[in-house]
Structures are given as C-alpha cells and as structure tokens.
Amino acid sequence: MSLTNVWLQTLGDGLVRADQVAGIDAHQTPALTGKPSYWLLDVVLPIATGSGTRGDWGISALHRTLVQTPQPPGNAPAALARLLTQLDTVSAAGVIVATRKHGGTNQEGAGDDRTGDAATPAGERDVDSPIVRFRFTPFEMPPPGRHTGAEYM
C-alpha cells in the first residue's frame, strides 16, 4: 500500500499513518471486577525494539485501538481493509475515524445510519459494518497554483 497521506484516528493516541499498518485485529478484553469486558478494534504496527547493538534488535507488534465496542465488531476488520484498499487506488489524502454504532446512533451521537457517498459531504466516504462505522474525511486541497504560501510550510 502507498497510503502515506491517509491517517487513522486512534481512540487515545492521536493519528497513525495508514501505510504503517501491518494488520487489523479485533479482540476481547478480560472482564475485571466491577468492569465489563469490551471488544477492541486495533491496527497493528511493527516496531523495532532492542538495546542498540546489531543482533539485539527485534520486531514486535504494537497495537493501537481505533474503537471499543460492547459486542464483537463483526466484519469491521474486513470493512477497514476494504476502505484502505479503495483509498489506495485513488491516491487519497485525509483521516479515517472509526465510531461505534449503538441503537441507530454512532459514538458521536449523529443518529443516522446512512452509508455511501450520497449520504456524506462531498469527498467524504462512509464504510459500515453492523457495529462500527468508518468515515474518511479528505484533506482540503489548495487551489491550483497556490502551493507556495506560508500556510503550506
């Protein structure tokens, strides 16, 4: 993938560049005393760890959570993979935000279950699973020939 201009909003860590994603994972957290179990939808990033000498470096997995749901996220990993593939084919630039749907509303409380380009502002794209919605919002593009101003530095 060449998704160097597509970013994924994580639940608490900021943004992750999509071309760094090595996997998409859904797993359940253990239930703790007084706290229910949740399902996490994560992107998996390869990370080099070691002590700084040759041969002591290894690659391990770093999980970054995109969304937390009370029930299994269903086909959300495949829906995200499909969205990333679609964005890769059109050389997109923007941010993907995952939100949880519950009772006909998403995590932000928008209250609609519309999908597809006709339901979103120009350029935005929604991809749904039964539990999770992924919304891609493209970056605003500067007018042609106006790429030298201070706002682009």
N, C-alpha and C positions, 0 to 999 in steps of 0.2 A: 504494500500500500504506500501511496505517496501523500498521505493526509497531513502534511506539515503545517497546513493552515486551518485545520479543524481541531477544536479543543473540546474536551469533555469536562463538564462541571461536576466536581465530586461533592459528596454530602458535607464534608467539613474541611477539606484540604485545599480547596481552590480549583485550579484548572490543570488538566493533564493533556498533553498534545496527543492526538489520536494516532499518529504514526509510531508512538512509543508503546502502544498496547500490544502485548503478546498473547493475551487471552481474555475471555469474558467468563465470569464464574458466578454462579448462584449457589449460596449455601446458607444453612440454618445456624443461628447462634444457639448456644445452650440456654435453657431456662435457668435463671438464678432465683434465689429466694426473694419473693416479692416482685419479680420482674418476669414478664413472659418472654418466650422465645420469639425471635424475629428472623426473617429471611433477608439476606443482603445480596444485592446485585453489585458485583465488583468488576473492575477492569484489573488485569494482572500485568504488571510491568516487570521486565527483567532488570535486576540491579546487581552491579558488581560490588562484592564485599571482600574485604581482606585486610592484610596488615601492611601492604605497600611493597612487598618484595615479590619478585617473579615466582610464580608457582603457588603463592599463598592467596591469590585472588580466585574467587569463585563467583558463579552467577546464581542468584536466588530470586525468588518471586516476591514482589511487593504488591499487596492488594490495596486498591483504593475504591471505597464504596461510592456508588452513584446514587443508590436509593435503598431504603429499608422498607419492607412490607410485612404485614402480619401473616400473610399466606404465601405459598410458593409463587414466584413470579412467572410461572408458566413458560411461555415461549419468548420471554423478554431477552435472553441472551441471543437467540436467533434473530429477533427483530432488530436489536442493536447492530449485529453483524451485517444484516441486510442494509440498514441505513448507512453504515460506514462504507459498504461496497458501492451503494448508489452515489454517495457523495464523492467517492474516489474517482468515479467515472466522469464526473463533471468538473473536476478540479475546484471544489468548493472551498470557501473560507468562512468560518463562523464558529459558533458554540452550540454544542448539544447539551440539553438539560433533560434529565430523567425525573419524572414526577410519578408519584403513586396515585392510582385511581382508587377511590373508595366511595361506594354509594352514588356513582354517577358524577363525582367531582374529583378533580385531581388534587395533589398536595397543596397547591396554591389556592384552591377554592374557586377555580374558574367556573366549575359547574357544567361543563359541556363535554361531550364525548365525540365531538366531530373529528374526522380524520381526513388526511389528504390535503393537497394544495388548495382546493376550493374553500376549505374551512379556515385557512390561516392567512395572515397578511402576505403580501407579495414577497416571494423568495423564501418564506419560512416553510418548513416541512414537518408534519407530524407523522410518527410511526407508532402504532399502538400494539400492545399485547393486551390480554384481558386484565392485567393487573398494573402494568407500567406504561406510561406514555413517554416517548422520546420526542423532543421538539428541537429542531435545528433552526437557529436564527443566524442568517448570514451577516457578515460584517458589512457596514455601509461602504460602498465603493466611492472613491473620489471621482469628480467629473474628469473626463478625458483631458489630458494635457495639464493637469493641476497637481503634479506629484512632487513639486519642489518646495512647497511652503513649509514653514516651521511645524505645522500640525502633523506632518508626516515623519518627523525626525524623532 
